[in-house]
Amino acid sequence: MRYEFIIAGEPSDTVRAAFPELTCTPAPAGGTAMYGPVRDFAHLRGLLARFDDLGLTVVEMRRLPD
């Protein structure tokens, strides 16, 4: 599975390093798109917990076609 997360603002290098499995690009409507492979539901929940722990606001999340 692949997922895309749109977060508010632009993450610092430290935040980017906390998500080595995700690629970061500017989102078309503002913010930052972070996307990449997600192994399973537990991994997805772990990513969401990491976003929360780092104080990031996930504006949108969607599963991408494989």
N, C-alpha and C positions, 0 to 999 in steps of 0.2 A: 504494500500500500504506500501511496505517497500523499502527503498532506501539505497544504499551504496555510500559513498563519499570517494574518495582517496585524501588525502591532502599531500602536500610536508612536509617533516620533521616530528618531534614528538611534539605534542602539550603539553604545560605546563598544570599543574593541574588547573590553572585558566581558561584556554581555554576549557579544558574538562568539567569543571563545568558549562560553558556557554551553553553546549549541554546536559542537563540531560536526554533527550530522546534518545540519541545515545550511542551505545557501541563502545569503541575504542580498536583496536587491530593492531599490526604491519601488514602492507601490504606485501604480498609476494615479490613484486618487489621493495620494499622500500617505505618509507613514512608511513602513518597511514591510516587504513581503519576505517571509522566511519559509523555505520549503525544502522538502527532502523525504527520504524513506522513513516509514514508521513500521516497525516490525509487527506489533500487535497492539491490543487495547491497553495493556499494561504500559507499554512504551509511550503511547499517546497520553495516558494519564500522567506519566512521569514528566513529559514535556510540558503539559499544562501546569503541573505543580512547579516546575522550574521557572516558567514565565511568572507565575504568581509570587514565588519566593524572591524573584529579582524585581518585583514591583512593576512589571510590564503589563500594559493593557492590551489584551487580544481583542481587536475590533471585529475580526472575521476569521473563521476557520472553515476549511472545506477540503474534502477528499478530492485528489486529482486523479484523472484517468491514468491507468497503468501503461 
